Amino acid sequence: MSRCSYKNSFQTSSQSAVVLTNTIRWPRTPIHQIMAEGYQRWRKMPQTHDELWAALQNAGLTPPPEIAHRLKNLSFASTAHRFLLSNKKTIDPSRDLRGISNSLSKSGKAIFWKTTLPALYADLIEMYGDIPGRARFGLGSNPKATFVQKPAHFLKKPTPGPSHA
């Protein structure tokens, strides 16, 4: 299915952002590339929703109106200003996220920005080693993080080899 056909098939669904990002196979790659490039300007990784949204906007993405309004009206003491005041630079991977975000309905774009992007980012920073990152983004703890893989039980007697035959 081409990317163009996504626009029409998901335009009216309120679940479009979730379905779309589950359909596409590269969910974390553009966010990783945006963060790796942006870190050189910001000298910090986003730690909150506001910081994440500001970083994505700084990378060339256009947030939905309610998030843009929130970012515009942040208190001066907000840590998100570091991301907003950095030299804005459109990063190539943001083109893919921009295409998805712009193809969604108004409600789909809001879900994409408020739910999907923070979930993908929280998953990414957890892979970077920031274990409490998921909780900071309101996603609780990763149920897989508490799973401890136990070694397989070995046979008590050795497997017969050529000398035992």
N, C-alpha and C positions, 0 to 999 in steps of 0.2 A: 504494500500500500504506500503510495507516495505521500509526502508531507502535505501536499495541496489537498488531498482528500480528507485529511484530518480536520481541516478547518470546517468543512460542511458537516461532517459526521458528528463532531463534538460541540458545535456552536451552541446548542440549546441545553445541553446537559449540565446540571449543577455539579455532577461528579466528574466532569470532563478532565480536570487537571489530574485527578487521581488515576483515572483510567488511562489517560494519555501517557503519564510517566511510567505506568506499569507496562504499557505496550512497547515503549521505546527502550532499547537495550543499553543505553549509555547514561543512566541517570546521574551519576556522580562526576563523571569526567569533566564536563564544562564548569561545574562549580569548583572542582579542584583546580583547574587551570586559571579560573578567575581569581581564586584565593591565592594561588602561588604567585601570580603576577601582581596582584594588588598588595600582597604583604610587603613587597619592596617599597611601596609608597606609604602604606599605613603603619608599618612596623608593628602590627598587631593583627591577630585574628579576631573576627567578630565573636562576641560573647553573649549577646542578647539579640532578640528579634530586631530591635531598632538598629543595632549595629550591622546585622546581616542585611537588612533592607537598604541601609545607607551604602554599604559596600557594593551591593548589586546595582544600585542606582549609579554609584560612582564608576562602575564598570560599563555603563552604557545601557542598562535595562531601564524600562519605564514602569514604575510600580502603578498599581491601580490607584484611582483618585483618593480613596480613603487613606492609603499608606503614604502617598505623596503629601497629602495634607498633614498627616501626623509628623512626617519627617520635616516638613517646612516649619511646623510649630513646636519643635522640640525646645525644651529649655536650654539656655546657653550652657548650663552645667552638664548636659547630656554627653556621655562618652561617644555617642554616635557622630558627633560633630567632627571627630578626627577623620572619619570616613567621608563625610560630606565635603569637608574643606580641602581634602587632598586634591591634587591635580586630577581632574576627571580624564579618564582614558577609556575609550571603547576597546574592549578586549575581544579578540576574534571569537573565542568560545561563547561569548555572550550572544552572538548572532543566533546560535541554535536555541538558547533559552528565550531570546527575544521573539523568535519565530513562533515558538509554542505559546508564550504568554500573549502575544498579539493576536493569535488565532482563536483564542478562547472568548466565550461570552463574558459579559461583565462579572457575573457570579462565578464563572469558571476561573477567571483571572484572579479574583479575590481568594478563592480556595487554593489556587496554585501558589500565590504569594504568602498566604497566611498559614497554610498547612503543608503543602507538598515541598516547597523549597526549604523551609526550616527542618522538615523531617530528613530530607536528603543531606542537608548540611550537617545536622546532628549525627547522622550515620557516618558521614565523612570524617568529622572531627573525632569521633570515637575510634575510627580506624587509625587516625593520627596519634592516638594515645590519650585523648581527653575523655576519660571514662565518665565523669559527671556532666559532660556536655549535653547528653540526651536529657537529663533532668532539668538543666538550665533552660532548655527549650520546651519544657512542659511535656516531655514524652516519657517520663519515668525512666526506670532502669531497663537495660536490655536483658530480656529473659535468657538469652544465650550467654551472656557474660558470666552468669553464675554456674553454667554448665561446666563441669570438670570431666574431661575425658579420662577414663581409666584405661590402663594398658590391658590388652587382651590377656586372658589367662592362657598360660602355656600348658601344653600337655605334660603330665607328670612323668611319662616315660618318653624317651627319645623316639623320634621317628625312625623306623628301621631303614638302614642304609645298606649298601652292598656288603658290608662286613657282617651284618646280622642275618643275612638271608640264608 
